[in-house]
Amino acid sequence: MHDLPLSPEDRGTLLRVIREQPPRDRLLAELVFGHGLGLPEALTVRAEDIAWGEARVKLAAQSGRGVRRTVTVERDAVEGVLGARRHGPVFATASGVPIRADYAARLLARVAEAAGVPSGFTVKRMRRRKRAL
């Protein structure tokens, strides 16, 4: 993960807390906090659009403006989320229903809070700060 607008200490703490999360939460936090995807973009990732490699995979995310972004992550992180499933949204409930954006935002806020990141740190605020850098 890279380019977080946080101090090195806060960044290290956030990374450690992210690695301790369940697979789905860890992957979502990595995409948003680590790769800079917007939450709506991250939630568009679909299993059938994954390019599988030996140790890493490429995930394709769609922005609201139709721009497609590709990020590379560890294969085991994605397999931990999908299991044997190879169709549908990556970020879904056990029954395959896509998770809601408001639920995902609360989940990311809990991860940031557990890491002790500065108060008021949100996905939107982080993205604005990132663009300014």
ROSE-4610 file (N, C-alpha, C; in Angstrom, 1 decimal, always signed):
// ROSE-4610
residu = [M/M/M/H/H/H/D/D/D/L/L/L/P/P/P/L/L/L/S/S/S/P/P/P/E/E/E/D/D/D/R/R/R/G/G/G/T/T/T/L/L/L/L/L/L/R/R/R/V/V/V/I/I/I/R/R/R/E/E/E/Q/Q/Q/P/P/P/P/P/P/R/R/R/D/D/D/R/R/R/L/L/L/L/L/L/A/A/A/E/E/E/L/L/L/V/V/V/F/F/F/G/G/G/H/H/H/G/G/G/L/L/L/G/G/G/L/L/L/P/P/P/E/E/E/A/A/A/L/L/L/T/T/T/V/V/V/R/R/R/A/A/A/E/E/E/D/D/D/I/I/I/A/A/A/W/W/W/G/G/G/E/E/E/A/A/A/R/R/R/V/V/V/K/K/K/L/L/L/A/A/A/A/A/A/Q/Q/Q/S/S/S/G/G/G/R/R/R/G/G/G/V/V/V/R/R/R/R/R/R/T/T/T/V/V/V/T/T/T/V/V/V/E/E/E/R/R/R/D/D/D/A/A/A/V/V/V/E/E/E/G/G/G/V/V/V/L/L/L/G/G/G/A/A/A/R/R/R/R/R/R/H/H/H/G/G/G/P/P/P/V/V/V/F/F/F/A/A/A/T/T/T/A/A/A/S/S/S/G/G/G/V/V/V/P/P/P/I/I/I/R/R/R/A/A/A/D/D/D/Y/Y/Y/A/A/A/A/A/A/R/R/R/L/L/L/L/L/L/A/A/A/R/R/R/V/V/V/A/A/A/E/E/E/A/A/A/A/A/A/G/G/G/V/V/V/P/P/P/S/S/S/G/G/G/F/F/F/T/T/T/V/V/V/K/K/K/R/R/R/M/M/M/R/R/R/R/R/R/R/R/R/K/K/K/R/R/R/A/A/A/L/L/L]
num = [1/1/1/2/2/2/3/3/3/4/4/4/5/5/5/6/6/6/7/7/7/8/8/8/9/9/9/10/10/10/11/11/11/12/12/12/13/13/13/14/14/14/15/15/15/16/16/16/17/17/17/18/18/18/19/19/19/20/20/20/21/21/21/22/22/22/23/23/23/24/24/24/25/25/25/26/26/26/27/27/27/28/28/28/29/29/29/30/30/30/31/31/31/32/32/32/33/33/33/34/34/34/35/35/35/36/36/36/37/37/37/38/38/38/39/39/39/40/40/40/41/41/41/42/42/42/43/43/43/44/44/44/45/45/45/46/46/46/47/47/47/48/48/48/49/49/49/50/50/50/51/51/51/52/52/52/53/53/53/54/54/54/55/55/55/56/56/56/57/57/57/58/58/58/59/59/59/60/60/60/61/61/61/62/62/62/63/63/63/64/64/64/65/65/65/66/66/66/67/67/67/68/68/68/69/69/69/70/70/70/71/71/71/72/72/72/73/73/73/74/74/74/75/75/75/76/76/76/77/77/77/78/78/78/79/79/79/80/80/80/81/81/81/82/82/82/83/83/83/84/84/84/85/85/85/86/86/86/87/87/87/88/88/88/89/89/89/90/90/90/91/91/91/92/92/92/93/93/93/94/94/94/95/95/95/96/96/96/97/97/97/98/98/98/99/99/99/100/100/100/101/101/101/102/102/102/103/103/103/104/104/104/105/105/105/106/106/106/107/107/107/108/108/108/109/109/109/110/110/110/111/111/111/112/112/112/113/113/113/114/114/114/115/115/115/116/116/116/117/117/117/118/118/118/119/119/119/120/120/120/121/121/121/122/122/122/123/123/123/124/124/124/125/125/125/126/126/126/127/127/127/128/128/128/129/129/129/130/130/130/131/131/131/132/132/132/133/133/133]
x = [+0.8/+0.0/+0.9/+0.4/+1.2/+0.5/+1.2/+0.7/-0.4/-0.5/-1.5/-1.0/-2.0/-1.6/-1.6/-0.8/-0.7/+0.8/+1.1/+2.4/+2.9/+4.2/+4.7/+4.2/+4.1/+3.7/+2.2/+1.4/-0.1/-0.2/+0.6/+0.5/+0.8/+1.9/+2.3/+1.2/+0.6/-0.5/-1.7/-2.0/-3.2/-2.9/-1.7/-1.4/-1.5/-1.0/-1.0/-2.4/-3.3/-4.7/-5.4/-5.1/-5.8/-5.4/-4.2/-3.7/-4.4/-4.9/-5.6/-7.1/-7.6/-9.1/-9.4/-10.7/-11.1/-10.8/-10.7/-10.3/-11.1/-12.4/-13.2/-12.9/-12.9/-12.6/-11.2/-10.2/-8.8/-8.7/-9.3/-9.2/-9.8/-11.0/-11.7/-10.8/-10.3/-9.4/-8.2/-7.6/-6.4/-6.7/-7.8/-8.2/-8.4/-9.1/-9.5/-8.3/-7.8/-6.7/-5.4/-5.1/-3.8/-3.7/-4.7/-4.6/-5.3/-6.0/-6.7/-8.0/-8.6/-9.8/-10.9/-11.9/-13.0/-13.9/-14.6/-15.5/-16.4/-17.1/-18.0/-17.2/-16.0/-15.2/-14.8/-14.4/-14.0/-15.1/-16.3/-17.5/-17.9/-17.4/-17.7/-16.9/-15.9/-15.0/-15.8/-15.7/-16.5/-15.5/-15.9/-15.0/-14.7/-15.6/-15.4/-14.4/-14.1/-13.2/-11.8/-11.5/-10.2/-9.2/-8.0/-6.9/-6.1/-6.2/-5.5/-4.0/-3.1/-1.7/-1.3/-0.1/+0.4/+0.3/+0.9/+1.0/+0.1/-0.1/-0.9/-2.0/-3.0/-4.1/-4.4/-5.0/-5.4/-6.9/-7.3/-8.7/-9.1/-10.2/-10.7/-11.9/-11.8/-12.8/-13.3/-14.6/-15.3/-15.6/-15.3/-15.7/-17.1/-17.7/-19.0/-18.9/-17.7/-17.6/-17.2/-17.2/-16.9/-15.4/-14.6/-13.2/-12.9/-12.1/-11.8/-10.3/-10.2/-8.9/-8.6/-7.3/-6.8/-5.8/-5.9/-5.0/-4.5/-3.3/-2.7/-2.7/-3.2/-3.1/-2.7/-2.4/-2.0/-3.2/-2.8/-3.8/-4.5/-3.8/-4.4/-5.5/-5.3/-6.3/-7.6/-7.6/-8.8/-9.4/-8.6/-9.1/-9.7/-9.2/-9.8/-11.2/-11.5/-12.8/-13.7/-13.2/-14.1/-14.3/-13.3/-13.3/-13.4/-14.3/-14.4/-15.3/-15.9/-16.8/-16.1/-16.5/-15.8/-16.8/-18.0/-18.9/-19.5/-19.9/-20.6/-19.7/-20.2/-19.4/-18.4/-17.2/-16.2/-16.7/-17.2/-17.7/-19.2/-19.5/-20.8/-21.0/-22.3/-22.6/-22.4/-22.5/-22.4/-23.4/-24.5/-25.5/-25.3/-24.3/-24.0/-24.5/-25.2/-25.8/-24.7/-24.6/-23.5/-23.7/-22.5/-22.7/-23.0/-23.7/-24.1/-23.0/-23.0/-21.9/-21.9/-23.1/-23.1/-22.5/-22.8/-22.2/-20.6/-20.2/-18.8/-18.1/-18.7/-18.2/-18.0/-19.0/-18.9/-17.8/-17.7/-16.6/-15.2/-15.0/-13.7/-13.5/-14.5/-14.4/-13.9/-14.5/-14.1/-12.6/-12.2/-10.8/-9.9/-10.2/-9.4/-9.4/-10.6/-10.7/-9.8/-9.9/-9.1/-7.6/-7.2/-5.8/-5.4/-6.4/-6.2/-5.8/-6.3/-6.0/-6.7/-6.2/-6.7/-8.2/-8.9/-10.3/-10.8/-11.9/-12.4/-11.9/-11.0/-10.4/-11.5/-11.9/-12.9/-12.4/-13.1/-12.6/-12.7/-13.7/-13.8/-12.7/-12.5/-11.5/-10.1/-9.8/-8.6/-8.3/-9.3/-9.2/-8.9/-9.6/-9.4/-7.9/-7.5/-6.1/-5.1/-5.4/-4.5/-4.3/-5.4/-5.4/-4.5/-4.6/-3.9/-2.4/-2.0/-0.5/+0.2]
y = [-1.2/+0.0/+1.2/+2.3/+3.5/+4.8/+5.9/+7.2/+7.6/+7.1/+7.6/+8.9/+9.9/+11.2/+11.2/+10.3/+10.1/+10.1/+10.3/+10.2/+8.8/+8.6/+7.2/+6.3/+6.8/+6.0/+5.6/+6.6/+6.3/+5.3/+5.5/+4.6/+3.2/+3.0/+1.7/+1.0/+1.8/+1.3/+0.9/+1.7/+1.4/+0.1/+0.0/-1.2/-2.5/-2.3/-3.5/-3.9/-2.9/-3.1/-3.7/-3.2/-3.8/-5.3/-5.6/-7.0/-8.0/-7.4/-8.2/-8.4/-7.8/-7.8/-9.1/-9.5/-10.7/-10.4/-11.4/-11.2/-10.2/-10.2/-9.2/-7.8/-7.6/-6.2/-5.8/-6.7/-6.4/-6.0/-6.8/-6.4/-5.1/-4.8/-3.6/-2.4/-2.5/-1.5/-1.3/-2.3/-2.2/-1.5/-1.8/-1.1/+0.4/+0.7/+2.1/+2.9/+2.4/+3.2/+3.0/+1.8/+1.5/+1.9/+1.6/+1.9/+3.1/+3.8/+5.0/+4.9/+3.7/+3.6/+4.3/+4.9/+5.4/+4.2/+4.4/+3.3/+2.8/+3.7/+3.1/+2.3/+2.8/+2.1/+0.7/+0.6/-0.7/-1.7/-1.2/-2.1/-2.6/-2.1/-2.6/-3.8/-4.1/-5.2/-6.5/-7.2/-8.5/-9.6/-10.8/-12.0/-12.4/-12.2/-12.7/-11.8/-10.6/-9.6/-9.7/-10.7/-10.9/-11.6/-11.0/-11.7/-12.4/-13.7/-14.5/-14.8/-14.5/-14.8/-15.8/-16.2/-17.2/-16.6/-15.5/-15.0/-13.7/-13.0/-11.8/-11.8/-11.0/-10.9/-9.4/-9.2/-7.9/-7.7/-6.7/-6.4/-5.2/-5.3/-4.1/-3.5/-2.1/-1.4/-0.3/+0.0/+0.9/+2.2/+3.4/+4.6/+5.0/+5.9/+6.4/+7.1/+7.5/+8.2/+7.2/+5.9/+4.9/+4.6/+5.2/+4.9/+3.6/+2.8/+1.5/+1.6/+1.2/+1.2/-0.2/-0.6/-1.9/-1.8/-2.6/-2.7/-4.1/-4.3/-5.6/-5.8/-7.0/-7.4/-8.8/-9.2/-10.6/-11.6/-12.7/-13.7/-14.2/-14.5/-15.1/-14.2/-12.9/-12.0/-12.1/-12.3/-12.4/-13.8/-14.8/-16.2/-16.3/-15.6/-15.6/-15.0/-14.1/-13.4/-14.3/-14.8/-15.5/-17.0/-17.6/-19.1/-19.7/-20.5/-21.2/-20.4/-19.3/-18.5/-17.8/-17.8/-17.1/-16.1/-15.9/-15.0/-14.0/-12.9/-11.9/-10.9/-10.1/-9.0/-9.6/-9.1/-9.6/-9.3/-8.1/-7.6/-7.9/-9.1/-9.6/-10.3/-10.4/-11.2/-12.7/-13.5/-14.9/-15.5/-14.8/-15.3/-14.7/-13.9/-13.4/-12.0/-11.4/-10.1/-9.0/-8.1/-7.0/-6.3/-6.0/-5.2/-3.8/-3.1/-1.7/-0.8/+0.3/+1.3/+1.9/+2.1/+2.7/+1.7/+0.4/-0.6/-0.6/-0.6/-0.6/+0.7/+1.8/+3.1/+2.9/+2.4/+2.2/+1.2/+0.1/-0.8/-0.2/+0.6/+1.3/+2.3/+3.0/+3.9/+3.1/+1.9/+1.1/+0.7/+0.4/+0.0/+1.2/+2.4/+3.6/+3.9/+3.8/+4.0/+3.1/+1.8/+0.8/+1.1/+1.7/+2.1/+3.3/+4.1/+5.3/+6.4/+6.4/+7.4/+8.7/+9.8/+11.1/+11.2/+11.8/+12.0/+12.7/+12.3/+12.9/+12.4/+11.4/+10.7/+9.9/+10.3/+9.5/+9.2/+8.3/+8.0/+9.2/+10.0/+11.2/+12.2/+12.4/+13.4/+12.9/+11.6/+11.1/+11.3/+11.0/+11.2/+12.6/+13.6/+15.0/+15.4/+14.9/+15.2/+14.6/+13.4/+12.7/+13.5/+14.0/+14.8/+16.0/+16.6/+17.9/+17.7/+16.5/+16.2/+16.1]
z = [+0.0/+0.0/+0.0/-0.5/-0.7/-0.7/-0.6/-0.8/+0.1/+1.3/+2.3/+2.8/+2.9/+3.5/+5.0/+5.6/+7.0/+7.4/+8.7/+9.1/+9.0/+8.9/+8.8/+9.9/+11.1/+12.3/+12.1/+11.7/+11.5/+10.3/+9.3/+8.1/+8.6/+9.3/+9.8/+10.7/+11.5/+12.4/+11.5/+10.6/+9.7/+8.9/+8.4/+7.7/+8.6/+9.8/+10.7/+11.0/+11.3/+11.6/+10.4/+9.2/+8.0/+7.9/+8.1/+7.9/+8.9/+10.0/+11.1/+10.8/+9.8/+9.5/+8.7/+8.8/+8.0/+6.5/+5.7/+4.3/+3.5/+3.6/+2.8/+3.2/+4.5/+5.1/+4.7/+4.8/+4.5/+3.1/+2.1/+0.7/+0.4/+1.0/+0.7/+1.2/+2.4/+3.0/+2.2/+1.7/+0.9/-0.4/-1.1/-2.3/-2.1/-1.0/-0.8/-0.1/+1.0/+1.6/+1.0/+0.4/-0.2/-1.6/-2.4/-3.9/-4.3/-3.4/-3.6/-4.5/-4.5/-5.2/-4.4/-5.0/-4.3/-3.8/-2.8/-2.3/-3.4/-4.1/-5.1/-6.2/-6.5/-7.5/-7.0/-5.7/-5.1/-5.1/-4.9/-4.8/-6.2/-7.3/-8.6/-9.1/-8.3/-8.7/-8.8/-9.9/-10.1/-10.3/-9.8/-9.9/-11.3/-12.2/-13.6/-14.3/-13.8/-14.4/-13.8/-13.0/-12.4/-13.3/-13.5/-14.2/-13.2/-13.2/-12.2/-12.6/-11.7/-11.8/-10.8/-10.8/-9.8/-8.3/-8.1/-6.7/-6.6/-7.7/-7.7/-8.7/-8.5/-9.5/-9.8/-10.9/-11.3/-11.2/-10.5/-10.3/-11.1/-11.8/-12.6/-11.9/-11.7/-11.0/-12.0/-12.0/-12.9/-12.1/-12.6/-11.9/-12.5/-11.8/-12.3/-13.6/-14.0/-15.3/-16.4/-16.1/-17.1/-17.2/-16.4/-16.5/-15.7/-16.4/-15.8/-15.2/-13.9/-13.2/-12.9/-13.0/-12.7/-11.6/-10.6/-9.5/-9.3/-8.8/-8.5/-7.1/-6.6/-5.2/-5.1/-3.8/-3.6/-3.9/-4.5/-4.9/-3.7/-2.6/-1.4/-0.8/-0.9/-0.3/-1.1/-2.4/-3.2/-3.0/-3.0/-2.8/-1.4/-0.4/+0.9/+0.9/+0.0/-0.1/-0.9/-2.1/-3.0/-2.7/-2.2/-2.0/-3.4/-3.7/-5.0/-6.0/-5.5/-6.3/-7.3/-8.6/-9.7/-10.5/-9.9/-10.6/-9.5/-10.0/-9.2/-8.5/-7.7/-7.0/-6.0/-6.0/-5.0/-3.6/-3.4/-2.1/-1.9/-1.4/-1.3/+0.1/+0.4/+1.6/+1.3/+2.3/+2.1/+1.1/+1.0/+0.0/-1.4/-1.5/-2.9/-3.2/-2.2/-2.4/-2.2/-3.1/-3.0/-1.7/-1.0/+0.2/-0.1/+0.7/+0.5/+0.8/+0.1/+0.2/+1.6/+2.3/+3.6/+4.6/+4.4/+5.3/+5.1/+3.9/+3.6/+4.1/+4.1/+4.6/+6.2/+6.8/+8.3/+8.6/+7.8/+8.0/+7.9/+6.9/+6.7/+7.8/+8.3/+9.4/+10.7/+10.9/+12.1/+12.0/+10.8/+10.6/+10.9/+10.4/+10.6/+12.1/+12.8/+14.2/+15.0/+14.6/+15.3/+15.2/+14.1/+13.9/+14.6/+15.1/+15.8/+14.9/+13.6/+12.6/+13.1/+12.7/+13.2/+13.0/+14.0/+14.0/+12.8/+12.2/+11.0/+9.8/+9.8/+8.6/+8.0/+6.8/+6.0/+4.7/+4.0/+2.6/+1.7/+1.8/+0.9/+1.3/+2.6/+3.0/+2.5/+2.7/+2.3/+0.8/+0.0/-1.5/-1.8/-1.2/-1.5/-1.1/+0.0/+0.5/-0.5/-1.0/-1.8/-3.2/-3.7/-4.9/-4.8/-3.6/-3.3/-3.3/-3.0/-2.8/-4.1]
